[in-house]
Amino acid sequence: MAEMNVRVEVDWPFATVTVDRPKSLNALDTRTLQELEKAAANLSQHEGLRGVILTGAGEKAFVAGADIAEMNGMDTDRARHFGALGQRLMDVIAALPLPVVAAVNGFALGGGCELALACDFIYASENARFGLPEVSLGILPGFGGTQRLTRLLGRARAKELIFTGDVIDAAKAKEIGLVLDVVPLSSLLGHARAALERIAKKGPLAVRRGKEAIDRGADLELADGLTIERQVFSDLFDSADRREGMKAFLEKRPPVFTGR
């Protein structure tokens, strides 16, 4: 399948994935979901890649939502498969063993908001707008929004946003903890890359295992999460990166990490 709706550009050691359907405000139809899933799967095999930026083409939208024109013709069975495809994509993105930053430029509504939620964190342009307005269509979020938004913001805030379908601006999104930083549109990709560059200076194995510990432990009882942390912490002591990092610190020089 030739990619038509998703662009992947590698500027080593980072990759930028762009949803590119500007005439549809980058809406997620079946083909685009499939292309994104393929892109994410391919990136997971890129040895040495240190981070991914996910964004949308143009200035109006990150992803304005799932493609309503396509959904309008769906029966229950097709909707179930469509939802499963969307959820599988979000899981693949969330499971990437490297940092994934959503650079939200413009509308991130419905499936677009869910796409951003699957990333490790979100930076937004000043013109960004967020929301899960599916109730206005007589449905609910189906790509993980009811679950990931609740885990990020808590039940009450997630219920407010999902039940009302309200669309909020970037400043409000930052206030409630959905977005980390809000920057001018012209600075958005540079801001995201700068964050990845800071991360890339650190031990890549430690970053990867840190993501694993956070994601595996976040929804467990504290004692179970601490068990995971203790195991990951001790595992890293067998790594070449740990030996290099501590040696460099004692020798007062920058470390040279290899990811091993």
C-alpha positions as CSV (number, residue, x, y, z in Angstrom):
1,M,0.0,0.0,0.0
2,A,1.5,3.3,-1.1
3,E,1.4,5.9,1.6
4,M,-0.8,8.8,0.6
5,N,-2.0,10.3,3.8
6,V,1.0,10.0,6.1
7,R,4.5,11.3,5.6
8,V,7.5,10.0,7.6
9,E,10.7,12.2,7.5
10,V,13.8,11.1,9.3
11,D,16.3,13.7,10.3
12,W,18.6,11.5,12.4
13,P,18.2,10.6,15.2
14,F,14.6,11.8,15.1
15,A,11.6,11.1,12.9
16,T,8.6,13.3,12.2
17,V,5.3,11.7,11.3
18,T,2.8,14.0,9.6
19,V,-0.8,13.2,8.9
20,D,-1.3,14.8,5.5
21,R,-4.9,15.2,4.5
22,P,-5.2,19.0,4.7
23,K,-8.4,19.1,2.6
24,S,-10.1,17.0,5.2
25,L,-8.4,18.7,8.1
26,N,-6.3,15.6,8.4
27,A,-9.3,13.5,9.5
28,L,-8.7,9.8,10.3
29,D,-10.3,7.5,7.8
30,T,-9.5,3.8,7.6
31,R,-6.6,4.2,5.1
32,T,-5.0,6.9,7.3
33,L,-5.3,4.8,10.4
34,Q,-3.7,1.9,8.5
35,E,-0.9,4.1,7.2
36,L,-0.2,5.5,10.7
37,E,-0.1,2.0,12.1
38,K,2.4,0.9,9.4
39,A,4.6,3.9,10.0
40,A,4.7,3.4,13.8
41,A,5.5,-0.3,13.3
42,N,8.3,0.6,11.0
43,L,9.7,3.2,13.4
44,S,9.8,0.7,16.2
45,Q,12.4,-1.3,14.1
46,H,14.7,1.7,13.5
47,E,17.7,1.0,15.7
48,G,19.3,4.1,17.0
49,L,16.2,6.3,16.5
50,R,15.9,8.5,19.6
51,G,12.5,10.2,19.3
52,V,9.4,10.8,17.2
53,I,7.3,14.0,16.6
54,L,3.7,13.4,15.5
55,T,2.0,16.4,13.9
56,G,-0.5,17.4,11.2
57,A,-0.1,19.1,7.8
58,G,-1.0,22.7,7.5
59,E,-1.8,25.3,10.1
60,K,-5.5,24.6,10.7
61,A,-5.5,21.1,12.2
62,F,-3.4,18.5,13.9
63,V,-6.2,16.0,13.3
64,A,-9.7,17.3,13.3
65,G,-11.2,13.9,14.2
66,A,-12.2,10.6,12.7
67,D,-13.7,10.9,9.2
68,I,-17.4,11.5,9.8
69,A,-18.2,11.0,6.1
70,E,-16.9,7.4,6.4
71,M,-18.5,6.8,9.7
72,N,-21.9,7.9,8.5
73,G,-22.3,4.7,6.5
74,M,-21.2,2.3,9.2
75,D,-23.4,-0.2,10.9
76,T,-22.6,-1.7,14.4
77,D,-20.2,-4.4,13.0
78,R,-18.2,-1.9,10.8
79,A,-18.1,0.6,13.7
80,R,-16.7,-2.1,16.0
81,H,-13.9,-2.9,13.5
82,F,-13.2,0.8,12.9
83,G,-13.0,1.4,16.7
84,A,-10.7,-1.7,17.0
85,L,-8.4,-0.3,14.3
86,G,-8.2,3.1,16.0
87,Q,-7.5,1.5,19.4
88,R,-4.9,-0.7,18.0
89,L,-3.1,2.2,16.4
90,M,-3.1,4.2,19.6
91,D,-1.7,1.1,21.4
92,V,1.1,0.8,18.9
93,I,2.0,4.4,19.3
94,A,1.9,4.3,23.1
95,A,4.1,1.1,23.0
96,L,6.9,2.6,20.9
97,P,10.1,2.1,22.8
98,L,11.2,5.7,22.5
99,P,9.7,9.1,23.3
100,V,6.8,10.3,21.1
101,V,5.8,13.9,21.3
102,A,2.6,15.3,19.9
103,A,3.1,18.7,18.3
104,V,-0.5,19.9,18.1
105,N,-1.1,22.6,15.5
106,G,-4.7,23.6,15.3
107,F,-7.7,21.3,15.9
108,A,-7.2,18.1,17.9
109,L,-10.8,16.9,18.2
110,G,-12.2,13.4,18.7
111,G,-9.8,10.9,17.2
112,G,-7.2,13.7,16.9
113,C,-7.3,14.3,20.6
114,E,-7.1,10.6,21.1
115,L,-4.1,10.4,18.8
116,A,-2.3,13.1,20.9
117,L,-3.2,11.3,24.1
118,A,-1.4,8.1,22.9
119,C,1.8,10.1,22.8
120,D,4.1,10.5,25.8
121,F,3.4,14.2,26.1
122,I,1.8,17.1,24.1
123,Y,3.1,20.5,23.1
124,A,0.5,22.8,21.5
125,S,0.6,25.9,19.3
126,E,-1.4,28.9,20.4
127,N,-4.1,28.2,17.9
128,A,-4.6,24.6,19.0
129,R,-8.1,23.4,20.1
130,F,-8.8,20.2,22.0
131,G,-12.0,18.3,22.6
132,L,-13.9,15.0,22.4
133,P,-17.1,16.3,20.9
134,E,-18.5,12.8,19.9
135,V,-21.7,13.3,22.0
136,S,-22.7,15.9,19.5
137,L,-22.9,13.1,17.0
138,G,-24.8,10.8,19.3
139,I,-21.7,8.6,19.9
140,L,-18.7,8.4,22.3
141,P,-14.9,8.5,21.8
142,G,-13.9,5.1,20.4
143,F,-10.1,5.2,20.0
144,G,-9.3,5.2,23.7
145,G,-10.4,8.6,24.7
146,T,-12.7,7.5,27.6
147,Q,-9.7,5.6,29.1
148,R,-6.6,7.6,28.4
149,L,-8.2,11.0,29.2
150,T,-9.5,9.6,32.5
151,R,-6.0,8.3,33.4
152,L,-4.4,11.6,32.6
153,L,-6.9,14.1,34.1
154,G,-9.0,12.1,36.5
155,R,-12.6,11.0,36.3
156,A,-14.4,14.3,36.9
157,R,-12.5,16.3,34.3
158,A,-12.7,13.5,31.7
159,K,-16.5,13.2,32.3
160,E,-16.9,17.0,32.0
161,L,-15.1,17.1,28.6
162,I,-16.7,13.9,27.3
163,F,-20.3,14.6,28.5
164,T,-20.3,18.2,27.3
165,G,-18.3,17.8,24.2
166,D,-16.7,21.1,24.9
167,V,-13.8,22.3,22.8
168,I,-11.1,24.1,24.8
169,D,-8.2,26.3,23.7
170,A,-4.5,25.6,24.3
171,A,-4.3,27.8,27.4
172,K,-7.1,25.9,29.1
173,A,-5.6,22.6,27.9
174,K,-2.4,23.5,29.7
175,E,-4.2,24.7,32.8
176,I,-5.9,21.3,33.3
177,G,-2.7,19.3,32.5
178,L,-3.6,18.0,29.0
179,V,-0.8,20.0,27.4
180,L,2.7,20.7,28.8
181,D,3.7,23.9,26.8
182,V,1.9,26.3,24.5
183,V,4.1,28.1,22.0
184,P,3.7,30.1,18.8
185,L,2.8,28.0,15.7
186,S,6.1,29.0,14.1
187,S,8.1,27.6,17.1
188,L,6.1,24.4,17.6
189,L,8.2,21.8,15.8
190,G,11.4,23.4,17.0
191,H,10.1,23.3,20.6
192,A,9.3,19.6,20.2
193,R,12.7,18.8,18.6
194,A,14.5,20.7,21.4
195,A,12.8,18.5,24.0
196,L,13.9,15.4,22.1
197,E,17.4,16.7,21.8
198,R,17.6,17.1,25.6
199,I,16.4,13.6,26.0
200,A,18.8,12.2,23.4
201,K,21.8,13.4,25.5
202,K,20.7,11.0,28.2
203,G,21.2,7.2,28.3
204,P,18.8,5.8,25.6
205,L,18.4,2.5,27.5
206,A,17.5,4.3,30.7
207,V,15.0,6.5,28.8
208,R,13.4,3.4,27.2
209,R,13.2,1.4,30.4
210,G,12.0,4.5,32.3
211,K,9.0,4.7,29.8
212,E,8.4,1.0,30.4
213,A,8.4,1.4,34.2
214,I,6.0,4.4,34.1
215,D,3.6,2.9,31.7
216,R,3.5,-0.5,33.3
217,G,3.2,0.8,36.8
218,A,0.9,3.7,36.4
219,D,-2.3,1.8,36.8
220,L,-1.1,-0.7,39.4
221,E,-1.1,-0.6,43.2
222,L,2.0,1.4,44.5
223,A,3.7,-1.7,45.8
224,D,3.4,-3.5,42.4
225,G,4.7,-0.4,40.6
226,L,7.6,-0.2,43.0
227,T,8.4,-3.8,42.2
228,I,8.6,-3.0,38.5
229,E,10.8,0.1,39.2
230,R,13.2,-2.0,41.4
231,Q,13.6,-4.6,38.7
232,V,14.2,-2.0,35.9
233,F,16.6,-0.1,38.2
234,S,18.7,-3.1,38.9
235,D,18.6,-4.4,35.3
236,L,20.3,-1.2,34.1
237,F,23.3,-1.9,36.3
238,D,24.3,-4.6,33.8
239,S,24.3,-2.1,30.9
240,A,27.3,-0.6,29.2
241,D,25.5,2.8,29.3
242,R,25.4,2.6,33.1
243,R,29.1,1.9,33.3
244,E,29.9,4.7,30.8
245,G,27.5,7.2,32.5
246,M,29.0,6.7,36.0
247,K,32.6,6.6,34.7
248,A,32.0,9.9,32.7
249,F,30.5,11.5,35.8
250,L,33.5,10.6,38.0
251,E,35.9,11.7,35.2
252,K,34.0,15.0,34.8
253,R,33.3,14.6,31.1
254,P,30.2,14.1,28.9
255,P,29.2,10.5,28.6
256,V,29.2,8.7,25.2
257,F,26.1,6.3,25.3
258,T,25.6,3.5,22.9
259,G,22.2,2.2,24.0
260,R,23.6,-1.1,25.3
